[in-house]
Amino acid sequence: MAKHNITPMTQQSCKTQSVVPDSGFYRFSERQVMVAILTLATLLRLIGANSEFWFDEIVVVQNQVRLSAYEIVTQYDSAGHHVMNALLAHFSAAIWGEQPWAVRLPSILFGIAGVWAFYFLARQLWSRQIALLGTLMYAVSYHHVYYTQNARAYTALLFFALLASGLLLRLLQASTKRSARWYGVAYACAIGLGTYALVIMLFIIAGHGCVLLVARRWHALGWLLVGIVFALLLYTPMLFDLVVYYAQHLETGHALFSIGFIRELKPVIPLLLCGAVVAPVLLWRLAQRHPLAAALIVIPLVLNTVGPALRGQGLHPRSLIYGLPVAYFFLMEGLDWARLRFRWATWIAVGVVTVVSLGMLVRYYPLPKQGFQQALHYIAAHRSPNDEQMGLTLGGKAARFYDPSLVIIETADQLRQWLENARDPTWVLFTFESELRNTTPELHDWLMTATTHQAIFPGVIGDGAVQVRLWLP
């Protein structure tokens, strides 16, 4: 992609890409509409923000948030150690206590800010109407709300990835040295902080680097290198641990297209299949108008998908979270095509997507991510004074966060030792039944044959329902 073949991406070119007026949209200013969208986004992300922790969040609290700030920034022993989020959640919990909303507060704030960052990038590629409607759909996205209410760094990654991409486009369009310098500094900061939020940002960096290198945009490439240096400086206290960890640990999830990976993707497979059909056409259309922007948006996702597979590294679908805004960008390109041909098609499509998203949220809000406290309250209400209580593997570890007296059984040997001395009825709590069956089949067989079902507490997490069974001597 030679430099002279790249189409300028100015706001004026975006405004003139369609002859269809924005009609009643102009009765409100752009700022007024965005304030309304951000207000809605904030409301949707605050509802249920204090629901109980799920397993991964409990691990974050126990292994990261409770560490000192010094330990958080100098130790790296897990792919789940999202440094920036752990540090911010540590300070938030120190001020307000280990309330779920306080531990999730950094993720919530980045999630809300990410809606603005989405618009910041989208406005440079589409008309005001399409950019605002796309941002509205993104604001009510069930999946974005879900990750916003998760005490991890995924929304921070999305915020910095979108911000960095938008700033890079501004940098490439800068008309003065002064504005180019300011955009360059901001871009480098977004790159560095995004990497500190989540190392998956490296795929965004690699994607930007490939595009800038092919396009021979040396000035912007220089600012990208500044951002990389900034990221290295932030990681310096734990850099050795970080390198050693990823040199030795490839099993951080499921292999791409494995049964386990597909099982986790099951709820969205129909959408992915539809997207696979229309995405190439929409990408081609976007690339015709904005080739550089199309490459900057899509290539990081390609690298994010292919990179771990080539390395033989396992991953979870959440590792591909950057695909969420990319999917909405494709949807917006489809809306832009439709509005040129069918006046009401855009509004109908946005209405359908919004209603479906809100419908999913209505089902989401009443449920905890995992109901460990509900299960413990049930046991407390039904147990006799001499009854014991036990938790199996992951469910036991999580439930013990709330009740330290809970006995944890993780292996068949531990179960046999416990049975030798067991004399009283025992309430057994567990979750992630599929994983329990696959990793410790003896425990699962004993559970299904020697205990009776008492209660099940559904949750949002796939296969994360918390179940209670009773063993009688």
Order of alpha helices (4+ residues) and beta strands (2+ residues): alpha-alpha-alpha-alpha-alpha-alpha-alpha-alpha-alpha-alpha-alpha-alpha-alpha-alpha-alpha-alpha-alpha-alpha-alpha-beta-alpha-beta-alpha-beta-alpha-alpha-beta-beta
